[in-house]
Amino acid sequence: MALGLPSKRLSQNPFPPTLLALMIGVVIGPQVLNLIGLDAMGDRASLLEKAARLVLGIGLVGVALRIPAAYPRRHWRQMLKLIGLGMVLMWLISTAPVFLLLGLPFWPAASIDAIITPTDPVAASPIVR
């Protein structure tokens, strides 16, 4: 209920919901207000990994549920191009800045971006709508 009350106001905000969620998480997290004491809940890295998986899974399912049921059968060629070629290109393009700016070796940078690339549909969903 606490999240539902400001949701209409937040939906009218010019910032993407993913950016707002990140900003809210930083503010209520241990770096600013420390309202969420991760250390008291267990291993911090394990908790954050599980939370990230849960949020990403919910976001991807939410995006997938917006696709009409007949769409994949009718547009399988476009879907194959988007997933097969588009995701690979997004992965390579997003690997370059991590590789060049952070100075990581290529394969660790590519691994990081293989994790980030599937989140693109979730981040782009509010823009497409």
Helices and strands as residue ranges (DSSP letters): H 7-11, H 17-28, H 38-41, H 44-65, H 71-74, H 76-80, I 81-86, H 87-102, H 106-116, G 117-119, H 120-128
